[in-house]
Amino acid sequence: MAAGFGSQMFELSSRTPKCMLPVANTPMIWFSVHFLISHKFEEIFVVVRRGSKDQIESYLTSSIRALEQDVHIEYVCVEDGADLGTADSLRLVAPRTKSDLLVISSDLVTRVSLHELANVHRANNAVLTALVAPRYSPPATDGRRKRNKKDDRDFIGLDPEDDRILYIANEKDIEEEVSIKRGQLTRFPHMRLHTNLLDSHLYLVSRTSLNILDNHPDVSMMRCELLPLLVRKQIKQIVNTNYTVFADRLYSKKQETEDETKHPDEYFDILSEPESVGCYVHQTETFTVRVNQLHNYIKYNRAVSENMDDVIPKNNMNTCDISKMTQVGKCSRIGNSVRIAEKCSLKRSFIGSRVVVGPHCKLVDTVVMDDVTIEDNVTLTNCVVCKDAVVRNKSTLKDCRVCDGFEVPACSEFVGESLVADSEIPNMMSFSICNCELAPTPRTCQSETVFTFFSRFSDDLLLCRN
């Protein structure tokens, strides 16, 4: 699934499709495609936006050719303006195959063994099996792991006996309290509700699930709508089956004293689905992250670089011109055709292709995408600099996002802000016009006017020069 807008990362994806955003200097879609290839898949359907099909197809074709793998990829296009969810995309793919489907999000990076997931699916004759994993959290300076308060937690209720899914919801979809029906608790009194597990958006889906999806045209999202629907049908079948057995026993006792030929109607609820519905999870302890939130983007770049080194394509360092007087930390990665002047320092940073870095620059925990120019005496700390941006000399940025094509003025200082070029405003507004409101009062910064507008997608400020 590679047709998402990237609503939680839209500041970085005004020019670049979300699935092509770099993670450890590699487009994130490569990790999910490589995952499928490594498990010997020969046919892959990639759901993409029509406007980004050529870019994605070109990249994947060249990358797969380098692996010398015989894999057939079919691209299923979604119109650029269409507001389709993952379940809608699944409807487009379902008629093209008669077998079960493995659905994987393009922002997933994992080392799980797919054979383990398939064994759980077959053993339980499940209609859907989901992969879940503990939320990744790198050790803090004191050695302890802390959850980022901005993370949206998944509430996943499981049967401890067989990991059957009994409840699933995301924190942002829950208003004040978690509501579970009494009948469900009666049938499953030992249900465990987990808040530390990540729904990885990797699902093994049977044809029964696809049939149910066809019968519910109003279902658009897979995680938010289809999966809860399947869970409810599963609970309904289990409860009704047990209750029917109880009714049969009651009827047999009544027959001994009364001459009745019909069961009481109130004991029965005819199931809408003739096939059994069972939803399960496979829990893995292997490295698993979803690069789908802006505040985790830099952290996950480092994590993927450390854990997926064998999957990341190697760059040709012979095309780079790096001064011998520059220090590049071992946790940093540098793309092709990069020029870095003398007396620079790079620590835990990722530099894209065709980037020019002037002398006396310091980059720490920073992601720099392709075709960026950084002039002399610039300090970047925990920043993301997008394509074609320019950072003028003696600028200092901390916790900032420099969006596509933005030119940071010389000698400027920004902390915790997103900088947007005038040319990118139409792209931003066309994506989030219904989610943003313009602030009426401008402010002045470094002799230039800066307008601020707020987005419900992020708590950060978006700044645009006018």
N, C-alpha and C positions, 0 to 999 in steps of 0.2 A: 504494500500500500504506500504509494509515493505521490499521492495527489493532494495531500493536506496543505493548507495555507501556512501552517506554522503560526497559529494565532498567538502563542505564548513567546514567539521569537520573531515577530513580524518586523522589528527594527533592523534585523539582520538580513531579511529575505525580501526586500523591496525589489532587488534585481535578480537575486539568486533563488531558485526554488529551495525550499527547506531541505529536501532530501539531498541537495548538492552542497549544502553548507559544509565547510571542512571541519573534520574532527581528527586531531593529530595529523593535519595536513592532507587528509584523505576525505573525499566526499562521503558523507555518512551512509549513503545508500549502498556503498561498496561492502560494508560489513554484513548487511543482511543478505546480499546477493552471494558473497563469498561463503557465508554460512550455509546457504542452500547448495552451492556447488560442492562444498566439502562433504556434504551428506549425500552426494551422488544424485541429486535431482537433475533430470534431463530436460524438463519443460518448466518454464517459469513465466507467470503472467505478472506484468508490472503495470499497475494502474497509475497513470500520470495525467497531468494537465496537458491539453493539446499544445499550448504555447511553449511548454518546456520539453516536449517529447524529443525533439531533435538533439538538444543539449544532453539529455540523459542517455539517449540511445547511443550517441557518439562516444560518450565516456565509457559506458558499459561494454560496448563492442570492442574498443581498444584494450580495455582492462582484461576482458575474458580471453581475448586473443593472446595476450601476454602469458596467460596461464596455460595456454594450449589445451583448453577444455572444449569438448563438444556439447554445448548447451544451447537449447533453443529458447529464445526469449520472445514472447509476444507482448506487444504494448497495447494496453486497453486505454483509450483516450477518454478523458472527461473534459467537457467544455470549460474554458477558462472561467466563465462567469457562473457556472453551475455550483449550487450549494449542496453538495452531496456528502453524506456521511460514509463511514466505512461499511455499513451494512448495504447501502446503495451501491457502493463499488463492488461488494461481494455479489450482488445480483447481476452485475455486468459480466462477471467472470464465470459464474456457476454454469450457464448453458454451454460453455466451451469445454467442459470435462464431465465425465460420468463417475469419477472416483471421488474419494474424500479430498478435502482441501486443507493445506497448511497455510494459514493466514499469518503474515508477519509484517510488522510496521517497519518502515524504512529508517526510523530513528532508533531501532534496537541494536545494541551491541552485546553479544553474549558468547560464552564458551560452553554452553550446555550441550550435552549429547542428546541429539534428537531421538535416538533409539530408546532412551529411557522414557521420554514423553510418549512415544508410540506404544511402548509396552503397557503403560498405564491406560492408555486409550483402549487398547484391544482387550485387556484383562477385564475391564469394567463395561465393555460394550457401550461406551459413552457416545453421546451425540456431540459433545464438545469437551475438550480437555485443554486447560489453560496452563501456561507456564508462569509460576510465581517465584520470586526470589527475595531475600532480605534486601532492603534498601541499602544501596551502596553509600557509605560514608567514610571518607578517608580519616585516618587517625589525626586528632588534633595535636597541638604542640605538647600537651601533657600526656599524650598516649591514649586518651579516651576518645570514643567516637560520639559525635553529637549530631542530632538531626537538625537539618536546616528548617527553621520555623516557617519558611516560605513554601516548603514542599506540600503538595496536596496528597494527603494520605489516602490509601485505599482501605476501606473497612471490608474485610473478607471473613465470613463465617464458614467454618469447615467442620465436618463430622470427623472427630479424632480417630475413628476406626478405619476409614477408607479415603479420607481427604475429599469427600463429596462436598460440592459447593452448596451451602445452605443460605448464604446471604452475600451480596456484593454491592458496594456503592462507593463512590468517591466522596471525599470530605467536602468538596465544594458543592455537591448535590444534596448534602444533608443540612437542613436549616438549624435545628436545635437539638434533636434527639434521634436516636436510632430506634425504629419501631419494628418489632418482630411479633408475628401473630402467635396467639396462645397455642393453637393447634400444632404449629411447627415446633414450639418448645416442648410440647407434650410428647411428640414423636422423637425429637432429638434433644433430650434434656442436657446433654453434655456438649452442646455446640460451643466451639471456641471462636471468639471474634478476634481476628488479628488486625493490628494497625501498623505493623512493621514490615508487611510484605508488599512487594511491588507487582502489580499486574503488568507483565511485560508486553502485552499486546501481541503475544504469539499464541495462536489457537489452532488446534487440530479439530477440524469441523467435519462431521459426517453429512451424508446426504439427507438424513432426517432433519437436521438443523436447517438445511437449505430449503426443504419442503415447508417447514414451519415459517421460515422467512418469507416464502412466496405467499403464504396465507395471511401475512400481516404487512400489507403494503405501507402502513404508516410507520413502521420501524425503519429508522434511518441510521442510527448509530449502533455499532456493534457492542462496545463495552457498556454504554449507558442504557441501551434499550434491548438489544437482542439477548445478551447474556442474562440480565435480570428476568426477561420473559421466559427463557429456558429454565432458569432456576425455579420460578414460580410454578411452571408446568410440572417440573419434577416433584416439587413438594406436594402439589395437588394430587398427582398420581399416587404417591406413597401413602398420603393420609387417606385418600379415598379407597385404596386397595385394602388397607387395614380395617377401615370402617365397614367395608363390604363383607369381609370375613366375619366380623362381629355380628353383622345383620343376618348372615346365613345361619350362624349358630343360634341366634335368637329365634329365627323363623323355625328351625328344626325342633326347638323346644316347644314352640307354640303349636306345632302340628300334632304333638302328642295329646293335646287337650282340646284343640279347636280344629275344625275342618275348614282350613283356608287354603287357597291355591295361589295366592299372589303375595309377593313381598311388599312390605310397606314402602311406598314411593319415597318417603322422606329419608330413607336410609341410603339412597343411591344418588350419585351425581355422575351422569354419563360424561366420560372424558372426551374432549374435543379432538385429541390426537390418538389414533389407534396404536402407534408405536411407543415403546417406553422411552422416557427422556431421562438421561443421566448426565450430570455435569460434574467434572472432577478437575483437580489441579495436580500438577507435578511440581513439587518443591525442589529447587536446586540451590546449592551453596556456591556454585561456580560464579565467576564474574558476570554480572548482568546489569546493564544500565540502559535507560532511555534518555537520549539527548533531545529533550523536548521542552526545556524550560531555560529561560535566559539566564537566571541567576546561577544555574548549575553548569553553564556552557564551558567556562574556562576550567572548572574543576574536573569535568568529565573529559576534556581534552587531555589533561594530564593522566587521568585514570586509564583511558583507552591507550594512550601511548605506552604506559607501563605494562598493561596486561595483554595487549594485542599486537605486539611488535612483529610477530611472524606474519600477520595478515596485512600490515601496512606496506604498500609498495615502496621500494627503496628508490630514493632520488639520486640523480647523477650529480655528485658534488663537484665534478670536473667543470661543470658549467657555472660554478659560483666563484666570486671574487671576494674573499674574506681576508681582511688584514690580519697579519700575524700578531698584531698588538691588540687584537680583540679577543675577549673572553666569552666563550660559548659554553654554558653549563651542559652537563651530560643529559639532563632531562629536557633539553630543548631540541627542536627539529627545524630544519631549514630546507626550503623548497629549491626548485631549479632556478638558475639564472639570477641568483641573489647577489647583490653587492653591498658589503658592509665595510665602512671606513674604519680608521684606526681608533683605538682607545674606547671601544664600545663594550658594553656588558649585557649579556643575555642570560637570564636565569628563568628556567621553567617556562620558556616562551616558544611560540610556534610561528614561524615566518613562512608565508606563502611564496609562490613563484614570482619572479620579476620584481622583487621588492628592493628598494634602494634605501639604505640607512646611512646617514651622515656621521661624521666623527663625534665622539664624546657623548654618545647616547646611552641611556640605561633603560632596559626593558625587563620588567619582572612580572611573571604570571600574566603574560599578555599574548593575545592571539592577533596576528596581523595577516590579513588575507592577501590575495594576489594584487599586483600592480599598484602597490602603495608606496608613497614617497615620504620618508621621515628625514627631515633636515637635521642640522647639527644641534647638539646640546639639548636634546629632547629627553624627557623622563616620562615613561609610561608604566603605571603600576596597576595591575588587575584590570586591564582594558581590552576591548575588542575593537580593532580597526578594520573596517570593511573595504571592499574593492574600490580602487581608484581614489581613495582618500589621500589627502596631503596634510601632514603635520608640520607646520612651519617651525623655524628655529626658536630655541629657548622656551618651548612650551612644556607645561607640566600638567599631566592628566592622571587622575586616580579614580578607579571604579567607574570608568566612562565607556560609552559605546559611541564610536565615530562611524556614522552610517555611510553608505555608498556615496562617493563623490564629494564628501564634505571637506572643506579646507579649513583647518584649524589656524586661526590667526597667530602670528608670531608673538612670543612673550605672553601668551595667554595661560590662564590656570582654570581648570574645571575639576570639580569633584562630584562624583555620583550623578552624572547627567548624560543624556543621549543627544548627540549633535547630528542634525539632519540638514542636508543641502536643499536649497530652493528647488532644484530640479527633481528631487525625490518626494516633494510634498504631494503631487498628484498621485503617485504610486501609493504612498502611505494612506492618503485620504480615500482613494478608491477601494482600498482593502478595509479600512476601519472607520468609514464615514458614519456608520451607525453606532460606533462604540466610543467616539471621541467628541469632545466639545472644546471649542477654541476659547482661550482666556482673553478677555478684552484688553488687558493692560500689558503693553510691552515693557521690557526693561533694556537698558543699554549695557553692553559689555565690550570692552576694548574698541570703543568708537564704532561699534556696529549694533544694530537693533536686533534683539533676540526675542522672539515670541515663544510662549510656552503653551502647549496644550496637553491635557491629561487623558490617559487611556485607561479603560477598565481592564485591559490586558496586562498592565504593569503598573507598579507604584512609582516608576521612575519618571523623570521629566524628559520630554522630547523638546529639543531646542532647534530652531531653524533660523538661519540668517536671512535677513530681508534687506 
